[in-house]
Amino acid sequence: MKVFLSPPVMNDDVERRLVAEAFDSGYIAPCGPMVDLLEKEAADCFGFRKTLATASGTLALDLLARALEIRTGDKIIVSDLTFIGSLGAFVTMGAEPVFVDSDPQTWCMDPQLLEVALQRYPQAKAVIVTDLYGQSCDIDALASVCKTYGTKLIVDAAESVGATYRGRASGKGAWAAIYSFNGNKIITTGGGGMLLSDDEALVALCRKLSAQAREAYPWYEHCRVGTQGRMSNIAAAIGVGQLRHLTDALRDKAAVWAAWQARLADRPWAAMMPTAAYGVPNRWLTVVTLQGIDPVKAVEALAAAGIEARPLWKPMHLQPVFQTCDAVLSGISDELFRCGLCLPSGRNLRPETMDEILQIMDSLC
């Protein structure tokens, strides 16, 4: 049986019952009572005034780009070490990204380098910061810099659902945050995501935009272009069940991370991702930097044994599509990509599988 990086875990007694309720309600397509329930329970759980369940985390970012009315030539400032989904919607609408390197103590965007970027581009329409591998960015420091320049701060918290920053949910304190409920995340709706904000007018606008920006007329009247972005009632039913077991997921992920920490303590070839003092990560993935082992060769060797592993995100400034974009760099993202590896981190990862992975890794030294 293949070992996946971060497979989903279903709570059959809960999710099946809620999905059956969704079928019985007659609401199958986007919108419905389960969508309303998921949004309410998520707002209560994470402490945001308003939430909007979306078809994906990427779609939530698309709605924010539409809300900001991104136009060709607008500058956005983005984490360099991230997945392209963090900025894809903005770039598609014509934005020009400026990449900012990582803080070595958190691997998330460096607030001091953000200051440099905003000094260079004070007219930037937004700063999009990515929480990496389950760890929150330094929201307060980043928000302080953004406030000085009057720039909107968006946190791509796709990977950090359930993590906390100074006792607050990941993303809390930004203008807006997005979560992902993709199949490999700590909780899932099979896909899907969420937009979260304390700006009630923003969420109301994004809700309208997610329904093709239809105006309040008996016919279909449109003053601007929106999209179809709402989560289905069936997916939301799964999400309600998953959210109610978030504490279990966090406990299991922490246990897997601790087991890896114990096993790697005497391995000179591995150093674990640092944990920022300001928060508690959700431990979505266990990530290490390697000494004397090529991450690509490690991925290949593990794949030969039916085990999925992954290099770290390739920095955006190294991506061919962004070769002409400006960047404020320190070399941290480059170094992390050169030596970083994401290890299997599933909630049900067995000790014997971990030992097998270590045997393979040891053989590569």
N, C-alpha and C positions, 0 to 999 in steps of 0.2 A: 504494500500500500504506500502511495506517495505521501511524503511529509510536506505539507504546505507551510508557507511562511507564517500566515496568520488566518487560519480557516475560521468560519463562523461557527458559533455554538447556539443551537436552538433549545429553548425550554418548551418541549413539546406540549406539556399539559397546559401551558399558558398561551403560547402563540397559536396553536391549533384552535383553541376555544375562541380566541379573539377573531381569528380569520373566519371561523364559522359564523360568528356574530355579524361580521362585515358582509358575508354572503347573504345572510338572512335579512339584513337591513335593506337590500336591494341596491345599495350604493357600491358600485364596482369601480367606475372610472374616477378621475380626479375629483376631489372634494367628497364630503360625507362625514358622518359622525366620528369615525375613527381618526380622521385627519384633525378634526376639531379637538378631540381628546388628546392626541399626541402633542399638538401645539400647546395646549393648556398644561399638560403634565411636564413638558419640557421647560416651559417658562417657570413653573414652580420649582422644578429640580435645579435649574441652572441660574435662576435669579434674574432673568431678563424680563423687562416689561412686556415685550411682544416677541413672538416667533412666527415663522412662516415655513411650513413643511414644503419641500421642493422635490423635483424629480431627481436631483443630484446636487452634490456640493458645488460642482462646476456651474450648474444652472443658477444657484444662489448668487454666485459671483457675477454671472451674466446679468442678473436683475440689478445688482448694485452698479454695474457699469452703465446700464440703461438709466438708472435713477440719477447718476452723475452726468448723464448726457455727454458721454465721452465722444469726442470728435477727432478727426484726423489731425495729428500733430500734437495732441495733448500729451504731456509728460506724466508718467506714473512711476513711482519708485517702488521697487520690488525686491524681496529677498533673493539673493543670488543662488543660495542652496535651497532649491525647492523643486516641486513638480510643475511642469508647464501649465497644468490646469489652473494654477494660481493666477495666471495673467492672460491666458488664452482669450477669454471673452473680451478683455480690454483691448488687446492687440488687434483682434478681429474688427473691432469698431474704429481702429485707426490710432490707438494710443502708441506712444513710443516709450518703451521701458528703459529705466535706468536701474542697474543692479547694484545692490549693496551687500557687502561681504558679512561674514558671520563673526560673532563674538566667540572666542575660543572656549569660554567657560560655559556657554549655553548651546552653541552651534546655531542659534537663531540670529536674526539681524542685530548687528552691533549698533547701539544707539549713537555712539560717537561718530561712526561713519555715516549714519543717517543725517546727522547734523551737517556733515560735509556735503552730502548730496543735496539737501534742501538749500544750503547756501548757494549751490551751483544752479539749482532749479527751484527757486521759491514759488514759481507759478504751478508746480505740480498739482494735478487734480486729486491724487490720492497716494497714500503709502499702503502697500499691501505686504503684510508681514506673515510669514509662515511659521507655525508651531511645528517643530520637527520631532518625529518619532515618539510623540506622546508628551513632549515637554513644552510648557508654555513659554512664549517669548517674554521679555521684560516689559510688560505692557505699560506700566506707569512711566518708565524712562522714555519709551518710544512716544507715548501720548504727550508727554511734556514737550518733546521736540516738535511734534506735529502742531501742538497748540501755539507755539511761538510763531509758526509760519502760516497758521490758519488752514492747515491741510487735514483732510479726512483720513483717519486711521482705520484700516480694515484688517482684521486678523483672520487669516486662513487657518482655522483651528480644525481642519479636516481630520488631522491625526491625533488630536488631543482631547477628544470628548471624554469628560470625566476627570481630567486633570484640573488642578487648582493653582492659582497664582495669588499669594498673600491671602489665602482663604476664600478667594472668589473663583468662580468657574472660568475656565479658559476663554479668553476673548472678552470677558467682562471688563469694561473700562475703555473699550474702543468705540468708535462711531457705530461699527457693525462687525459681527463675526459670522463665520459660516462653519457648519459642522458637516461631516460626511458620514453617511450610513451605508457606505459601499460594502460589498460582501466580505472584504478583508479587514474592516475596521472593528473597533472593540465592541460596538453593537451595530446591528445592521437591520435594514428593511429590505435587503436583497439588492439594494441600490438606494438612491435617495439621499437627501441632505436636508439642511435647515439653515435659514437665515435668522439671526438673533440680534436684537438691538433694544436699547432703552429709548430710542427715538421712534415714538409711536407713528409719527407722520411718515417716516421713512418706510416702515414696515407696511403701512397702509398703501403707500405708493407702489411698493414692490408687489404687494398682493394684487393690485390692479394690473400692473404690468405683466404679472404671471398669468393673467386671464385675457391675454391679447389686448390689454389696455382698453377694454370696452367701456364706453361711457354709459351713464344711467338713462338710457332711452329704451323704448319697447323694441326697436330695431337695433342692429349692430352699428353703432356709431363710434368712430375712432378719431381722436385728435393727435395721437402719436402711435408709434408702432411698439407693440409688446411682444410677448411670446407665450407659448403654452408651457408652464413650468410647475404646475402643482403636482404633489404626490398623490398617488392613487389611494383609495380607501383601503384596499387590500394590503398594500405595502405599509400603510400607516398602522393597521392592526398588528402586523408583525413588530413594528417599531414600538408600539405601546408595551407589548410583552417584553421586548428587549430592554426598554428603558427601565421597567420595573425590576429588572435583574442586573442593572448597571453595577450595583455594589458588589454582586457576585463576580461580575466580569473583572472589575478592578482588583478584587482580592486574588483571583486566579492569575491574572497577569503579573501582579506583584510577586506571587509565589514562583512563577516561572523565571522572572528576572532574578530573584534571589537565588534560585537554584543555579542559574548561569553564573551569577557572581561568585558563588562558592566554588564552582568547578573551574572558573577561569583565574582564580586568585593566584594559583601557582604556575600559570602559563605565561612565560615571558613574551610570547608572541602576540598577546592580546591585552588591550586596555579598554575598559568599558566607557561608554559615553558619559561625560560628567553630568551630575545632577545639580541643577541650579538651587541655591539656598533659599530662593524666594518662593518655591512652590513644591507641589507633589505631582510628578508625572503620572500618566495613566499606564506607563510601561507597555504601550502598544507593541513596540518592537524592541528587542534587545539588540543593541548596536555596539560594535567594537571597532577600534582601529588596530591594524595588524602591523607587526614588525617582522620582516623577513618572509612574508607570505603575500603573494599577489592576489588581491581579492577576486579577480576574474578567474584565476586558476582554481581558487577555492570554490567558487560558484560552480565551475565545471566539474570538479572532483565530487562535490556533494550531489550535483545533478545526476552523475553516473550511478550514484547509490539511491536515486529516487528521492532526494532531499532538496527542497527549494531554499535557496538563499539569494541574496541580492546585493550588488554594490550600492553605495550611497547614491543619492541623487547627483547626477552630473550637473555641475553649476551652469546656470543659464548663460553666463557670458562665454562659455565654451561651446554652446549649442550652435550648429551651423546657421540656423535661422536667425540668430541674434548677433552675428559677428560684427555688425556695424553699430551696435548699441553702446551707449556709454555705461561705465561702471565705476564704482568706488570700491577698490579692492585692497585687501591686506594679505592675500595668499592663503587664508584659512580654509576657504571653501575648496580651493584647488588641492590642498594637502589632505583634507578629509575625503575627498573623492578618490585620491590616489591610494589611500590605505584603508578605507572604511568598508565594513561588511555588516549587513543585516542578517542576523541568525534566525532560524525558526523560533517562533514565539507564541505558538498556539496555546490556548488555555488548557488543552488536554495533552500537551507535549509530554511524552513518557520519559522517565529517567534513562532507560536503556537507549532511547533514541538520542538523547543528549550525549551519552557516552560514546555512541557510534560516531556522532558528528565530531567529537573531540579526537577520536582515533584518526579519523580522516584528516583533520586539521593538523594534528601532530605529525602525520606522515609527510606533510608538505614543507615542514621546517628544514 
